[in-house]
Amino acid sequence: MSIEIKNISKNFGSTCALDSVSLTFEENKIYGLLGRNGAGKTTLLNIITNRIFADSGEVLVDGIPSKENDQALKKIYMMGEKNFYPNNMKIKEIFRWTKEFYPSFDTEYANKLTEVFELSLNKNVKSLSTGYNSIFKVIIALSVNTPYVLCDEPVLGLDANHRDLFYRLLIERYSDSPSTFIISTHLIEEVANVIEDVIIIKKGKIIKNESREELMSIGYTVSGMSSLVDEFINGKEVIGIDSIGGLKSAYVIGQIIKESVPQGLEITKMDLQKLFIKLTNA
């Protein structure tokens, strides 16, 4: 089972949104789809779900072409920033409506999550703040139980506590009932410990598609007293530095032999956000 993207291209006028994109989303994984604003993330997700159509290429869902194919599309749920629900519809009515389209939708679990997030089932869409507009869609995404769940900026407008709650619930739900989750986000530091595989898109092209561990192994973080760090990183490819007081952390591209590290310095994993900035700015 998989979603297979084959040579997808899409232009909006003279702007190339996607340029011959090919990749595969395998079953039962959590993917991070990362890219700067306008990189093509939302366009790709919209093409997968038939909200827009590609100029060329195709999408296969479990080997079936997804274009105008209800059988394939019923396996996918997409949570996006745009709201497709009537403004006067109540949350409990949206849950019933969702159940009709997706029979696997777990209404009992969704109702439980409304209590966890302190969201009234009798609220209607137009009365929701930006944060709670995201929350009710997050609840549906966690409850829908389709093989593929696409989340485009799922924590838009959520405060830090609600974002943390979403990530914990996502991991919990994934552990109990595995699906393929594709999380498109710019909050890279927050999802770094949630996602298993990383796809980085830049100007409509896929520039990285590998496991988080493989990607982060291309570099490392060295921390310690500023003077020791400065001496150690001299001549190395440094993509970022953080300093506080007399301490410093430097993010370095390259491999390291730990035995060669001077006493007083600590070597840890590369910071995914620093690496993302380096790759997308280059």
C-alpha beads as a LAMMPS data file, in Angstrom:
LAMMPS data file: protein, C-alpha beads

282 atoms
281 bonds

1 atom types
1 bond types

-500.0 500.0 xlo xhi
-500.0 500.0 ylo yhi
-500.0 500.0 zlo zhi

Masses

1 110.0

Atoms # bond

1 1 1 0.000 0.000 0.000
2 1 1 1.273 3.444 -0.877
3 1 1 0.582 6.785 -2.489
4 1 1 2.832 7.009 -5.517
5 1 1 3.514 10.376 -7.140
6 1 1 4.738 10.024 -10.724
7 1 1 6.296 12.990 -12.529
8 1 1 3.740 15.513 -11.300
9 1 1 4.052 19.038 -12.702
10 1 1 1.810 22.029 -12.073
11 1 1 2.012 25.626 -13.251
12 1 1 -0.082 28.600 -12.230
13 1 1 0.349 30.957 -15.141
14 1 1 4.077 31.596 -15.462
15 1 1 4.789 30.231 -11.964
16 1 1 6.006 26.646 -11.678
17 1 1 4.518 25.201 -8.486
18 1 1 5.685 21.598 -9.010
19 1 1 8.366 20.408 -11.402
20 1 1 8.342 16.684 -12.299
21 1 1 7.855 15.553 -8.701
22 1 1 8.141 11.811 -8.062
23 1 1 8.012 10.163 -4.641
24 1 1 6.242 7.455 -2.672
25 1 1 4.450 7.684 0.663
26 1 1 4.594 4.197 2.145
27 1 1 2.013 2.727 4.506
28 1 1 2.073 3.270 8.257
29 1 1 4.673 6.017 8.466
30 1 1 4.665 9.605 9.703
31 1 1 6.145 11.921 7.082
32 1 1 7.234 15.505 7.450
33 1 1 6.629 17.469 4.241
34 1 1 8.821 20.507 4.768
35 1 1 9.337 23.594 2.667
36 1 1 9.275 27.359 2.771
37 1 1 6.112 29.295 1.939
38 1 1 5.312 28.837 -1.737
39 1 1 7.562 25.799 -2.123
40 1 1 4.712 23.613 -3.420
41 1 1 3.641 21.657 -0.323
42 1 1 -0.047 22.558 -0.401
43 1 1 -0.202 22.222 -4.182
44 1 1 1.110 18.662 -3.910
45 1 1 -1.409 17.708 -1.218
46 1 1 -4.249 19.291 -3.197
47 1 1 -3.292 17.278 -6.286
48 1 1 -3.187 14.036 -4.284
49 1 1 -6.749 14.695 -3.093
50 1 1 -8.121 15.970 -6.434
51 1 1 -8.778 19.467 -5.115
52 1 1 -6.771 20.620 -8.105
53 1 1 -5.391 18.680 -11.063
54 1 1 -1.813 18.357 -12.265
55 1 1 -0.765 19.550 -15.706
56 1 1 1.078 16.266 -16.199
57 1 1 1.924 13.093 -14.309
58 1 1 -0.306 10.921 -12.149
59 1 1 -1.037 9.874 -8.588
60 1 1 -1.613 6.210 -7.700
61 1 1 -3.306 5.228 -4.440
62 1 1 -2.582 1.567 -3.707
63 1 1 -1.890 1.156 -7.414
64 1 1 -5.133 2.854 -8.511
65 1 1 -5.077 6.211 -10.380
66 1 1 -6.672 8.742 -8.023
67 1 1 -7.900 11.269 -10.579
68 1 1 -11.693 11.488 -10.290
69 1 1 -11.697 8.070 -8.607
70 1 1 -13.887 7.880 -5.489
71 1 1 -12.601 4.409 -4.604
72 1 1 -9.065 5.764 -4.283
73 1 1 -10.023 9.072 -2.678
74 1 1 -12.031 7.423 0.117
75 1 1 -8.720 6.113 1.442
76 1 1 -7.424 9.661 1.963
77 1 1 -8.461 12.414 4.361
78 1 1 -6.953 15.871 4.044
79 1 1 -7.036 18.522 6.729
80 1 1 -6.264 21.896 5.194
81 1 1 -6.280 25.563 6.106
82 1 1 -9.274 26.233 3.852
83 1 1 -12.640 25.516 5.422
84 1 1 -15.074 23.501 3.308
85 1 1 -17.789 23.259 5.969
86 1 1 -20.920 25.465 6.042
87 1 1 -20.488 28.288 8.567
88 1 1 -23.745 27.501 10.367
89 1 1 -22.967 23.794 10.813
90 1 1 -22.352 22.608 14.378
91 1 1 -19.382 20.445 15.323
92 1 1 -21.607 17.456 16.138
93 1 1 -23.272 17.817 12.724
94 1 1 -19.874 17.922 11.021
95 1 1 -18.957 14.679 12.786
96 1 1 -22.152 13.022 11.475
97 1 1 -21.476 14.389 8.001
98 1 1 -17.889 13.096 8.114
99 1 1 -19.128 9.648 9.185
100 1 1 -21.257 9.474 6.020
101 1 1 -18.246 10.118 3.791
102 1 1 -15.777 8.100 5.885
103 1 1 -17.501 5.113 7.565
104 1 1 -14.306 4.415 9.530
105 1 1 -14.663 7.755 11.372
106 1 1 -14.621 7.067 15.130
107 1 1 -17.347 9.334 16.513
108 1 1 -16.829 8.162 20.091
109 1 1 -13.126 9.018 19.954
110 1 1 -13.855 12.381 18.299
111 1 1 -16.330 13.250 21.059
112 1 1 -13.706 12.324 23.636
113 1 1 -11.204 14.665 21.978
114 1 1 -13.663 17.563 22.074
115 1 1 -13.611 17.188 25.863
116 1 1 -9.815 17.001 25.929
117 1 1 -9.558 20.179 23.829
118 1 1 -12.510 21.811 25.658
119 1 1 -14.523 22.286 22.458
120 1 1 -18.328 22.282 22.656
121 1 1 -20.094 19.983 20.200
122 1 1 -22.815 22.618 19.864
123 1 1 -20.464 25.315 18.574
124 1 1 -20.911 26.225 14.937
125 1 1 -18.028 26.821 12.563
126 1 1 -18.471 30.583 12.194
127 1 1 -18.135 31.111 15.961
128 1 1 -14.734 29.409 16.203
129 1 1 -11.464 31.270 16.634
130 1 1 -8.583 30.505 14.268
131 1 1 -7.131 28.131 16.842
132 1 1 -10.354 26.236 17.464
133 1 1 -11.030 26.121 13.732
134 1 1 -7.796 24.140 13.497
135 1 1 -8.661 22.074 16.571
136 1 1 -11.938 20.699 15.221
137 1 1 -10.191 19.726 11.979
138 1 1 -7.341 18.136 13.959
139 1 1 -9.937 16.101 15.868
140 1 1 -11.402 14.831 12.596
141 1 1 -7.937 13.991 11.241
142 1 1 -7.123 11.964 14.362
143 1 1 -10.496 10.199 14.331
144 1 1 -11.067 9.481 10.638
145 1 1 -9.055 6.224 10.467
146 1 1 -8.400 6.335 6.735
147 1 1 -5.201 4.648 5.503
148 1 1 -3.771 8.064 4.566
149 1 1 -4.193 11.277 6.553
150 1 1 -2.804 14.506 5.093
151 1 1 -2.403 17.470 7.458
152 1 1 -1.550 20.840 5.919
153 1 1 -0.293 23.183 8.672
154 1 1 -2.368 21.332 11.305
155 1 1 -1.398 23.532 14.262
156 1 1 -2.191 26.873 12.622
157 1 1 -3.326 29.275 15.349
158 1 1 -2.854 26.792 18.191
159 1 1 -1.110 27.893 21.366
160 1 1 1.923 25.998 22.652
161 1 1 -0.115 23.774 24.986
162 1 1 -2.553 22.743 22.269
163 1 1 0.266 22.098 19.807
164 1 1 1.981 19.832 22.309
165 1 1 -1.323 18.060 22.957
166 1 1 -1.821 17.464 19.232
167 1 1 1.641 15.916 18.813
168 1 1 1.114 13.636 21.823
169 1 1 -2.300 12.535 20.568
170 1 1 -0.904 11.941 17.084
171 1 1 1.789 9.604 18.411
172 1 1 -0.735 7.871 20.671
173 1 1 -3.227 7.383 17.831
174 1 1 -0.511 6.213 15.452
175 1 1 0.662 3.638 17.999
176 1 1 -2.868 2.321 18.556
177 1 1 -4.085 2.448 14.946
178 1 1 -1.277 2.979 12.401
179 1 1 -1.983 5.005 9.278
180 1 1 0.200 7.031 6.960
181 1 1 0.326 10.606 8.254
182 1 1 1.772 13.362 6.073
183 1 1 2.412 16.511 8.103
184 1 1 3.070 19.637 6.058
185 1 1 4.448 22.334 8.337
186 1 1 6.932 25.152 8.802
187 1 1 7.263 24.459 12.568
188 1 1 10.141 22.092 11.967
189 1 1 11.629 22.094 15.442
190 1 1 8.309 20.905 16.911
191 1 1 7.793 17.967 14.532
192 1 1 11.424 16.814 14.507
193 1 1 10.787 14.116 17.120
194 1 1 7.419 13.070 15.677
195 1 1 8.181 12.369 12.020
196 1 1 10.014 9.294 10.742
197 1 1 10.760 10.387 7.193
198 1 1 11.570 13.855 5.868
199 1 1 10.671 15.243 2.458
200 1 1 12.011 18.720 1.717
201 1 1 10.569 20.592 -1.231
202 1 1 12.186 23.704 -2.668
203 1 1 10.745 25.744 -5.536
204 1 1 8.620 22.823 -6.711
205 1 1 11.393 20.218 -6.596
206 1 1 12.098 17.481 -4.048
207 1 1 15.610 18.088 -2.719
208 1 1 15.595 15.567 0.151
209 1 1 13.596 12.377 0.681
210 1 1 15.004 10.151 3.390
211 1 1 14.567 9.033 6.963
212 1 1 15.014 11.625 9.680
213 1 1 17.964 9.708 11.085
214 1 1 19.710 9.494 7.703
215 1 1 19.183 13.183 7.047
216 1 1 20.429 14.289 10.432
217 1 1 23.500 12.057 10.169
218 1 1 25.026 14.380 7.559
219 1 1 26.131 16.669 10.358
220 1 1 26.321 17.202 14.105
221 1 1 26.095 19.785 16.882
222 1 1 29.125 20.679 18.976
223 1 1 28.616 22.523 22.274
224 1 1 30.814 23.889 25.013
225 1 1 32.825 26.936 26.035
226 1 1 32.909 29.481 23.210
227 1 1 36.686 29.463 22.895
228 1 1 36.837 25.658 22.642
229 1 1 34.003 25.541 20.094
230 1 1 35.591 28.282 17.971
231 1 1 38.892 26.435 17.888
232 1 1 37.235 23.120 17.025
233 1 1 35.062 24.429 14.155
234 1 1 37.834 26.394 12.482
235 1 1 37.947 25.286 8.835
236 1 1 34.725 23.260 9.064
237 1 1 31.402 23.891 7.263
238 1 1 29.278 25.589 9.901
239 1 1 25.612 26.263 9.080
240 1 1 24.597 28.009 12.289
241 1 1 25.743 29.111 15.734
242 1 1 23.834 29.765 18.976
243 1 1 25.519 31.547 21.876
244 1 1 24.503 32.306 25.439
245 1 1 26.923 33.793 27.906
246 1 1 30.243 32.036 27.516
247 1 1 28.698 28.939 25.947
248 1 1 28.211 28.174 22.272
249 1 1 26.599 25.532 20.064
250 1 1 27.686 25.184 16.437
251 1 1 25.927 23.152 13.742
252 1 1 28.430 21.486 11.461
253 1 1 28.075 19.594 8.177
254 1 1 30.335 16.557 7.952
255 1 1 31.252 13.378 9.791
256 1 1 33.140 13.233 13.043
257 1 1 35.300 10.778 14.933
258 1 1 34.244 11.223 18.544
259 1 1 37.670 10.203 19.789
260 1 1 39.047 13.362 18.160
261 1 1 36.786 15.676 20.157
262 1 1 38.675 17.647 22.829
263 1 1 37.642 17.313 26.452
264 1 1 35.058 19.920 27.399
265 1 1 33.057 19.672 24.166
266 1 1 29.837 17.726 23.693
267 1 1 28.746 16.221 20.359
268 1 1 25.029 15.681 19.728
269 1 1 22.713 15.221 16.751
270 1 1 22.273 17.830 14.062
271 1 1 19.424 20.308 14.555
272 1 1 16.797 19.588 11.865
273 1 1 15.620 23.183 11.643
274 1 1 19.141 24.522 11.152
275 1 1 19.724 21.903 8.462
276 1 1 16.431 22.784 6.751
277 1 1 17.350 26.477 6.655
278 1 1 20.742 25.659 5.178
279 1 1 19.306 23.382 2.475
280 1 1 16.479 25.708 1.455
281 1 1 18.579 28.881 1.449
282 1 1 21.352 27.415 -0.689

Bonds

1 1 1 2
2 1 2 3
3 1 3 4
4 1 4 5
5 1 5 6
6 1 6 7
7 1 7 8
8 1 8 9
9 1 9 10
10 1 10 11
11 1 11 12
12 1 12 13
13 1 13 14
14 1 14 15
15 1 15 16
16 1 16 17
17 1 17 18
18 1 18 19
19 1 19 20
20 1 20 21
21 1 21 22
22 1 22 23
23 1 23 24
24 1 24 25
25 1 25 26
26 1 26 27
27 1 27 28
28 1 28 29
29 1 29 30
30 1 30 31
31 1 31 32
32 1 32 33
33 1 33 34
34 1 34 35
35 1 35 36
36 1 36 37
37 1 37 38
38 1 38 39
39 1 39 40
40 1 40 41
41 1 41 42
42 1 42 43
43 1 43 44
44 1 44 45
45 1 45 46
46 1 46 47
47 1 47 48
48 1 48 49
49 1 49 50
50 1 50 51
51 1 51 52
52 1 52 53
53 1 53 54
54 1 54 55
55 1 55 56
56 1 56 57
57 1 57 58
58 1 58 59
59 1 59 60
60 1 60 61
61 1 61 62
62 1 62 63
63 1 63 64
64 1 64 65
65 1 65 66
66 1 66 67
67 1 67 68
68 1 68 69
69 1 69 70
70 1 70 71
71 1 71 72
72 1 72 73
73 1 73 74
74 1 74 75
75 1 75 76
76 1 76 77
77 1 77 78
78 1 78 79
79 1 79 80
80 1 80 81
81 1 81 82
82 1 82 83
83 1 83 84
84 1 84 85
85 1 85 86
86 1 86 87
87 1 87 88
88 1 88 89
89 1 89 90
90 1 90 91
91 1 91 92
92 1 92 93
93 1 93 94
94 1 94 95
95 1 95 96
96 1 96 97
97 1 97 98
98 1 98 99
99 1 99 100
100 1 100 101
101 1 101 102
102 1 102 103
103 1 103 104
104 1 104 105
105 1 105 106
106 1 106 107
107 1 107 108
108 1 108 109
109 1 109 110
110 1 110 111
111 1 111 112
112 1 112 113
113 1 113 114
114 1 114 115
115 1 115 116
116 1 116 117
117 1 117 118
118 1 118 119
119 1 119 120
120 1 120 121
121 1 121 122
122 1 122 123
123 1 123 124
124 1 124 125
125 1 125 126
126 1 126 127
127 1 127 128
128 1 128 129
129 1 129 130
130 1 130 131
131 1 131 132
132 1 132 133
133 1 133 134
134 1 134 135
135 1 135 136
136 1 136 137
137 1 137 138
138 1 138 139
139 1 139 140
140 1 140 141
141 1 141 142
142 1 142 143
143 1 143 144
144 1 144 145
145 1 145 146
146 1 146 147
147 1 147 148
148 1 148 149
149 1 149 150
150 1 150 151
151 1 151 152
152 1 152 153
153 1 153 154
154 1 154 155
155 1 155 156
156 1 156 157
157 1 157 158
158 1 158 159
159 1 159 160
160 1 160 161
161 1 161 162
162 1 162 163
163 1 163 164
164 1 164 165
165 1 165 166
166 1 166 167
167 1 167 168
168 1 168 169
169 1 169 170
170 1 170 171
171 1 171 172
172 1 172 173
173 1 173 174
174 1 174 175
175 1 175 176
176 1 176 177
177 1 177 178
178 1 178 179
179 1 179 180
180 1 180 181
181 1 181 182
182 1 182 183
183 1 183 184
184 1 184 185
185 1 185 186
186 1 186 187
187 1 187 188
188 1 188 189
189 1 189 190
190 1 190 191
191 1 191 192
192 1 192 193
193 1 193 194
194 1 194 195
195 1 195 196
196 1 196 197
197 1 197 198
198 1 198 199
199 1 199 200
200 1 200 201
201 1 201 202
202 1 202 203
203 1 203 204
204 1 204 205
205 1 205 206
206 1 206 207
207 1 207 208
208 1 208 209
209 1 209 210
210 1 210 211
211 1 211 212
212 1 212 213
213 1 213 214
214 1 214 215
215 1 215 216
216 1 216 217
217 1 217 218
218 1 218 219
219 1 219 220
220 1 220 221
221 1 221 222
222 1 222 223
223 1 223 224
224 1 224 225
225 1 225 226
226 1 226 227
227 1 227 228
228 1 228 229
229 1 229 230
230 1 230 231
231 1 231 232
232 1 232 233
233 1 233 234
234 1 234 235
235 1 235 236
236 1 236 237
237 1 237 238
238 1 238 239
239 1 239 240
240 1 240 241
241 1 241 242
242 1 242 243
243 1 243 244
244 1 244 245
245 1 245 246
246 1 246 247
247 1 247 248
248 1 248 249
249 1 249 250
250 1 250 251
251 1 251 252
252 1 252 253
253 1 253 254
254 1 254 255
255 1 255 256
256 1 256 257
257 1 257 258
258 1 258 259
259 1 259 260
260 1 260 261
261 1 261 262
262 1 262 263
263 1 263 264
264 1 264 265
265 1 265 266
266 1 266 267
267 1 267 268
268 1 268 269
269 1 269 270
270 1 270 271
271 1 271 272
272 1 272 273
273 1 273 274
274 1 274 275
275 1 275 276
276 1 276 277
277 1 277 278
278 1 278 279
279 1 279 280
280 1 280 281
281 1 281 282
